[in-house]
Amino acid sequence: MAAPIPHRTDDWWRDAVIYQVYPRSFADADGDGTGDLAGVRARLPYLAELGVDAIWFTPWYLSPLVDGGYDVADYRTIDPAFGTLADAEKLIAEARDLGIRTIVDIVPNHVSDQHAWFQSALAAGPGSPERGLFHFRPGRGENGELPPNDWPSQFSGPTWTRVPDGEWYLHLFTPEQPDLNWAHPAVRREHEDVLRFWFERGVAGVRIDSAALLAKDPALPDFEEGADPNPFIDQDELHDIYRSWRSIADTYGAVFVGEVWLPDAERFARYLRPDELHTAFNFSFMTCPWDPDRLRRAVDDTLAEHAPVGAPATWVLCNHDVTRTVTRYGRRDTGFDFAAKTFGTPTDLTLGTRRARAAALLTLALPGSVYLYQGEELGLPEADIPLDRIQDPMHFRSGGIDPGRDGCRVPMPWIADAPYCGFGSETEPWLPQPEDWASYAADRQATDPTSMYALYREALRLRRTAPGFGDGPLTWLPAPAGVLAFERSDGLKCLVNLSGTAVELPAHSTVLLGSGPLDEQGRLPQDTAVWLRDPAPAQA
């Protein structure tokens, strides 16, 4: 068991390794087939041993779970499937005792259609103050039979639903997720109170879901591809909202990370100004294919975006919405695009695993913070979910074309020889585990020095204890075609070989860690990464 991590009082978030927990699939303590907070508490020693700085929890609030918990019915209540508010408070405290901070997920763009506000709006009728909290509008057409505008969905399908009294309400996601009206002061007050509620309970940070979507053009005009400004993305009013949030977070010493999908680097950076969000997710790197030129450009662009505002970059390979890394990197197209997801895409898991190991060292050597999705440290592949077990609304709203996101959300394998790999008791998990899931079990990998888990554990140990890692400068080094080579401080170097042949290592360097063994001539093989250290200068 690793020693507790010392509590840091500096800007820990600038170079933290943050572990993403999808509570429904992490660990099941009560044996009902669904992960819960007690299960996470029981696995905190595992996370401390792994060496993470914080845990980001996807929504654990009361929810009908139409969209995996991102349809929130009550922000101040833990869903009974996961436990109670007291369980959350114990988890936050016990993690903190191990030096692990807690980040919760806030979903401000929309609520569940079961939320008390929306139920009151439905009952109150057209023109009521209750409906003013949402975007209710009369329809177009002779009898109001057409939606108020033609905005596209963030999933598939329509963005407006008609209620029995004839009005329509806006939902950029599913009909069960009505969008809030952020021009209404009560919506702003409520979310500010929710932030205080969780900060008072010891939460160290908040991840903001769909952070660029909250504010809408009040005229709700029709959508024009390429329109500037977009009527429902990146509205200028958002920055006043986040400045208000930042003043609250600063009172508690808490931090924000925003889910901000924007192609414009300058507009993206606005969210990271010193009085707004601390960090934002880096999607250009996460979706980048395994290609040396594209990866280098993604790194350069990311650092350039963040430099003007002095914010640290974030790096992530996978999350609860994205195809697992070992699967994606084993395909012909190694990038990620929601629109390109289909059933039956072939993958070479041996190749994908080798590349994923190299990508882990690349990511952890870059300046800034890193997000690690649960199971990535075990090298879990994307699972094929039987059609009759798929639950993700992305699948159904695509007309069955998109396989959905359930394949990266399959419950974790903990114990190879236990029923359902030790996820819970003998109750089948809410999503089925593949037949070979035991081969990825944490208990087997913990004793295998060549495992993906062992690689991550050692990489995180070095990142924490060795000089040169974390926030700070990066300098590209001369390298053969197809090789990424850069230097950090204190003589730390990272080389990643994406070429077709083995390459020589720099002379007089010491190998700290490799994603795989060197070849017989001491060269770096294809799809392999290595951390190196220059020898200390001789003393005069």
N, C-alpha and C positions, 0 to 999 in steps of 0.2 A: 504494500500500500504506500502510495506516494505521500510525502509530507504535505500538510495543508499549504496552500498557496498564500504567500504573504499578502495582506490587504494593501493595495496600492492607493495612494492618495493623489497621484498625478493624473494626467489625462489618459487614463488607462485605455479608453476607447480608441485612441489613435493607432494602436498596434495590437489590439486584442484578437484572440481567437475565440469566436463566438459559435457555440454549438446549437444548431436548430433542432428543437424537439417538436415533433408532430404528436401531441399527447395521445391521440387515439391509437397510435401504432408503436409507441415506445415500449411500454411495459404494463402488464395487467396484474394488479395486486389482488383484486377481488374475484378474479376468475370468471368474469362474465363475457370474455371475448373482446372487450374494449379496453384499451390502455387508459390509465388513470394517474392522478397525481401521486397517490401512494406508491404506485409502481415506479414513478420517476424518483421519488425519495429513496426507495430501496436501491436504485442504481446510481445515486449520487457518488458513491465511492468509485465506480467505474469511470465517471466523467472526471473526477479529481485525478485518478490515475492516468487517464488519457492526457490531461494537462490543459483543459480549456479554461478560459477566463470568465466566460459568461454563458448563459443559456438563453436563447430566444425561444419562447413558446408561441406557436401558432394559437389562434383563439381557443381559450378554455372556458368561455362564457356560456350562459344558457343559450341554447340554439336548437332549432329543429334539425340542424345538420343537413340542410338541403345542399349547401355548398361547403362542406367540410368545416363548418363552424364560422365561416365568414358571413353568415347570416345571423346576426346577433340579436337576441330577444331581450337581453338585460346585461349591460356591461359590468354590473356590480355583483352579479351572481355567477358562481361556478356551475357549469352544467352538471347535474347529478350523475351523469355517466362518468365524469372525471373526479367527482368528490364534492367537497364543500369549500367555502371561503376559508374556514379554519385550516383545511388541508393545504390550500394555497399559501397561507401565511406561514405554516410550518415549513413548507418546501422552500419558500424564499429565505427564511431564517437559517435552515439547515444548510442550504447551498452557500449562504453567506459565510457560515462558520468554516466552510471548506475553501473560502476565497473565491467562490463562484457567484457572480452577480446574475440577476434575473432581468430579462427584457421581455415585456409583454407586447402583444399585438393589438393595436387599436384599428378599428375599421370605421373611419369617419364618413365615407362616401354614402353609405347606405346602412339600413338596419334590416332585420327580419320582418316579414309581413306579420309575424306574431308579436312584434314589439308593441307595448301598450300604446305608444304614440300612434302607430299606424292603425291599430284596431279602433282607437278613438276617432281617427280621421275618417275611416270608413263609415262609422256610425253617425258622425256629425253631419255629413252631407256637403254638397257644393257650397262654396263661399264661406265656410266655417273657419274660425281661427285654427282649428286642429289640422285642417287640410293645408294651411299655410306653412306647416313644417315640412311639407313634401312638395313635389311638382305635380299637382293636379291641374288638368286643363280640359276644356271642352274639345271634342274632336273636330276634324275638318269634314267636308262633304255636306251634302244636303241635310242629312240627319245626324251629323256628328259621328258617322260610322268609320271615318278614317283617322289614323293617329295624328296627333298635333304636329309632329314633324317627322323627318326621315332619318334621325340619327342612327348610326350603326351600333350594334351591340359589342361589348367587350368579349362576349362569348359568341354564339351564333343565334340567329333568330331575332324576333322583334324586341324593341326597347320600350314599348308602351303596352299597357294592359287596361282594358276597359272594365269599369265596375258597373254593377246593376243600375245605378242612377244615371249612367251615360257618360260620366267623366272618365278621363284616362289618367293614369299615373306613370311617371317615368321610372325606368329601372335599366341602368346601363349593363347590368348583369342579368340575373334570372328574375322572373316575375315575383319570386319570393324575397327579393332584395330591393325594396323601393328606395330610390335615392332621396336623401335629405336635402332640404333647401337651405344652403349655407348663407343665404342672404338674410335669414331670420335670426335675430339675436338670441332667441331661446336655444337654437341649435348650437351656437357658439358657446353659450354659457354651460350647456349640458356637457359638452365634451371637455371643457376646461375643468369642470367639477369631476369628471371621470378621471382625468389625468391626476388631479390631486388625490383622489380616492386611492389610486394604486401607488403613487409616490409615498403616501402616508404609510403604506404597508411594506415599504422597503424596496420597491421596484427601482432598479438603477437606470432603466431606459425603456423606450417605447419604439417599436417598429410601426410605421404608419402605412397602412395598406392603401394602395391606389392613391398615393399622395397628391398626384397632379390632377385628379378628377373632381374634387369637391365642388368648386365654384363653377357655375354655369352662366352663360350669357342670359340675362333675365328675359330677353325677347324670345328665347328658344328658337332661333332661326333654323331653317333647313341646313343640312350639312353639305359643304362643298369640299371635295377632296383637295387637300393642300391649302385650305383657307387659313389665313393668318389675321387675327388669332382664331384658333379652333374654338368653337362655341362651348365645348365641354372639357377641354384639356388645357392645362397651363394658363388659366385665367389670372390676370394680374392680382385680383383680390386675394388669391391664395397666400401671398407673401405677408399680408397683414395678419391673416389667421396664424401663420407659423411664427411671426414675431411675438404675438400674444402667447402662444404656447411656449416659446423659448423663455420668456420671462418667468413663466411658472416653473419650468424645468430647472432653470438656474437657481431658483430658491431652494431646490432639493438636491442640487448637484447631479441631476439626471441628464440623460442624453437621448437624442432622437436618431433614428435611421429611417430614411424615407424610401418607399418604393416609387421611384420616379423614372418612368420610361419616357425619355425625350431624346429625339435625334439631334437637336440643336444644342451644342456644347455650351454656348454662352447662356442660353436660357436655363439649362440644367444647373449651371454653376450658381445661378441666382438663389436657388434653394439652400445653398451651402454658405451663404454670407454669414459673417460672425454673429448676427443676431437672429438667424433662422435655424435651420437644421444642422446638426453636427456632421452627419454623414448621409450618404444615399447609396443604394445598391448600384452595382456596376454591371449592367446587363450586356454591354457590348463585349466584355470579356467572357461572361458566362455562355453566351451564344456563339462565340467564335469557334470556327473549325480548328482542327489540329493541323495547323499550317504555320510555318515559321514566320513568314512575312505578315500574315494576318494577325498572329498573336503579338508580334512586336508592335505592329501598328495599334492594336487594341491597348497595349500597355502604354505606349507613348501618348495616345489620345486621352486615355484616362488620367494620366499624370498631368497632362496639359490642361485638361478641364478643371482639375482641382487646384492647380497652382495659383491662379489669380485670387482665390478666396482663402488660401491657406488651409483648406480642409484635407484630411487624409483620404486616400482612396480606400475602397473596399473591394475585396476579391472573393469570388464564389464560383464554384464549378457546377453546382446543382442545388436545387431546392425542392420543395414539395409540389411544384408545378411543372418541373422540367425532367426530361428523360435522364435516368441515372447515367453517371459519367462513363462507367466501364462499358455500358451498352452503346452509348452515343459514339464513343471513340473507336468502337469496333465496327462501325458502319462505313459504307462508302462515302456518304455525306456526314461528316463529323460535326457539322454545325447544328444549331437548334433553331427551329422556327415552328411556332404553334400551327401555322397554316399547312405545314408539310407533314404533320404527323399522320401516319396511316398504320393499319394493321399489317403484320407479316413482314416488316422490314428486316432483312437478314443482318446478323451481326456476328463478328468474330470476338468472342469474349476473352480469349487469350491475348489477342492483340489489344483489345480495349482495356484490359486490366494493366498491361504493360504501359500503355500510354497514360492511363489514369494515375499510376504510381509516379510517373515522371511529372505529370501535371500537378500532383500534390506538392512536390518539392519546388516546382516553378512558382506556384501560387504562394506558398509559405515563405518564399525568399523575397517576394515583392514588397515594396514599402506601403505600409498602411495596415488595415485590419482584414481579417479573413473570417468568412462564414463557412461552417462545416455542417452540412445536412446529415442528420442521423443516418447511420448505415454506410455512409461514404467511407468511413474509417474501416469498415469491414469489406469494402469492395462489392457491395450488393449490386446485382444487375437489375435492370428493369424487368418486372414480372409480367407475364401474360395472364391477364385476368379473364376467366371464362365469361362469356357474354351475359350469362344470367346472374353474374355476381358484380358486374360493373355498377358503381354508384355515382360516378362523377357526372354532373350536369353537362359538362363540355361534350361528353359522348352523345348524350341524348339530343342536345340542341344542335348538334352537327348532322343529325339524321343518321347517326350510327357510323359515320365515316371516321371521325376522330376516336382513337381508342381511349381517350381521356387520360387523367392524371393518376388513376388508382395504382398503376404499375410501379410508381415510385413511392407509394404510401403503404406497402405491405408491411405487416407487423414484424418487428425486429427478431432475429434469431439469437437467443442468449445461450442456451445449453443444448448441445448437439443431441444428447441422448434422452432429452425430456420430451413429453408430448408437446407438439406445436413449438418445438425448439425453445421451450422455457419461457415463451412470451407470457403465459398465464398458467392456468390449470389445464384440465382436460376439455375445456370448452373451446370449440373451434373459434379462431379469431374472426373479426368482422370482415376481413378480406382474407382469402385463402393464401397460404404460403406455398411456394413451389416445392416440388418433391425433393429437390436438392438443397433446400434451404439450410439443412443441418451442416453442410460443408462450409458454410459461412459463419457458423456460430461463434460468438465472442469468446466462449470458454476455450475452444480449440485454438483460435487465433492468438489468444493471450500467451500460450506456451510455445508458439511457433515463431522463431526469430525471423523467418522469411515472410511472414504474413503481412497483409495490408495494415492490420491493426498495429503490428510491431513497428512498421514504417512510420505511421502517423504518430505513435507514441514517442518514438525517438526524435522525430522531426520537431514535435512540439516541445520536447525537453530541450533540444538544442536552441530552438527559437527563443525559449525563455531564459536560458542560462548563458548562451554564447554571445559574444559581442557581434554587432553588425546587422542584426535582424531588426524587424519592426519598422517604425516610421523613420524617414530620412532619405538621403539622396540615392539615386541609381545611375550608374554610368555603364553604357554599352561598351563591350570590348570587341576588338577584331576577332572574327571567327570564320571558319569555313562555311560555305553555302549550306543552308539548311540547319545551322546550329545557332541557338540563342545563347549568348554569353554576356553576363553583366556582373558588375562589381558593386558591392555595398560598401560600408565602412569597415575599418579594421581588417582589411585584406580578405574579406569574405567574398567568394565568387560563386555564381551558379551557372552551370552549363547544361543545356538541354539539347539533345541530338535528335532532330527531326529529319536528318538527311538519310540517304539510303545506305550509308556505310559507316563503320566505326571510325572514330576520330581520336587523335592524340589529345591527352590532357596537357594543360600548361605545365612547363617544367617547374620543379621545386615547390609544387603545391602539395598540401596534405589533404587527403580525402576525409571529410567529416561524415558524410552520409551519401549513399547512392540509392536510387530507386531500384536498381538491379546490379548484379555483379559486373565488373569490368571483364573484357575478354582476356584471352591468354597472353596477349601482348600488352595488357594494361591500358587498353583503349576503351573509350566510351561507346557502347553499342548503340544501334539505332533505337529510337523511342525510349531512351534512358536519360535520366537527369542525375546530376551529382552536385553536392556542395563541397567547395574547396576552401582552404585557408592558406594564404601565403605565410611562409615562416616569419617569425618575429625577427626584426633586424638584430644583428649581433651587437652586443654591448661594447662600447669603446673601452 
